[in-house]
């Protein structure tokens, strides 16, 4: 009825030591550091120095090395930057919660609140 499988299972390939393996925690650390690094770039663009320093501290803790910092301004609309930062902080919050990193989760939640407030202020200023 069914044709027999003629190739090795992909699951048996996972046992091969020639392939690098990372634990779930290591993968989450990498993902969280990436989200925080992107948030750091936007935070630097917005010139929020104290918030950027806190984010940079967490990125350095996760990566074991200080992050590269954003130095040039792009002239992007501040409202767009705040929306982007809000989204990135939300992503960082989800990953931080899944790896039970309360420090980063609190930081991400604070950044989400700050960017949401800034978006509201910019909307009121335009209206």
Secondary structure, DSSP 8 states (H G I E B T S, - for coil): ------S--HHHHTT-TTS----HHHHHHHHHHHHHHHHHHHHHHTT-HHHHHHHHHHHHHHHSS------S-----HHHHHHHHHHHHHHHHHHHHHTT-HHHHHHHHHHHHHHHHHHHHHHHHH-
